[in-house]
Amino acid sequence: MTRKTSHKKSTQGVRKRKPDDIKEALMLAFADFLKNECELEIKDRILTCDEVEITNKSRLLHFIVGERDFDLQLIANRKQK
């Protein structure tokens, strides 16, 4: 006699996040700044930010300066109790 146990995936750890309008607006502002006004003067060279891309609309921004890749992560601190 063999027993089979059925396993259900737990959905306890998965939750929907509420949209954060402030973080989304900040990411758009940062992306706009990097695309249009970012100029860095380093050792008599002027570098600009290229390929600016929001990879997560309220959290992560990816861009390239010169030959290097950068990610900018936006974290909102929790309210103090």
N, C-alpha and C positions, 0 to 999 in steps of 0.2 A: 504494500500500500504506500503510495507516494502522496505527499501533500504539496500543493503549489500555493505559494503566498503571492498575492498580487501587491505590487508596490505602486503607490500613487506618488506623483511628484508633489512636493509641498509648495504651496504658493505663499507661504507665510512671509518669506523674505522679499518677495516682489511687491512693490507698491508703485502706484502712479504718483509722479511728482507734479505738484502744482506749477503752472508756468510762472516765472518770475519776470515781470515786465521790466523792472529796473535793470536786472542783469542783462537782459536781451538788448535794451537800449544802450547800455554801456558797451557791450560787445560791438554793436553797430558803429558807435562813435569811435571806438579804438580802431576798428577796421578801416573806417573812413580816414582817420588821421594817418594811419600807416600807409594807405594807398596814395594819399594826396600830398601830405606835408612832411613825410619822414625823410630827412636828409641828415646823414651822419658824416662829420668831417673827422677822419682818422688818418693821421700821418700824411697830411697833404692830399688825401684822397677823399672824394665825396661818394658815399654809398647810399643807396636808396633801398627801401623795403619792396620786395617783389613777391608776386604770387601770394598775396594776402587772401586767406581763406578762413571763414568761420567753420570749424569742423563740428562744433556742438554749439547750437545757437545761444545758450546761456552759460557756457563754461569754457570753451577752448578755441583759441585762435592760432593759426599756423601761418608763418611767413618766412621769407628768405632774405637775408642781408648778405650781399657779396656771394660767397659760395657756401654759407652756413645756414642750416635750417633752425628755426626757433619755434617754440610753442609758448603761448601766453595763456595761463590758466587763471580764471577769475573765481575766487572763493569768497562767499559772503559769510561773515562770522555770525554765529547765533546770538540772539538777544540775551543779555545778562539777566540772571534771575535775582 
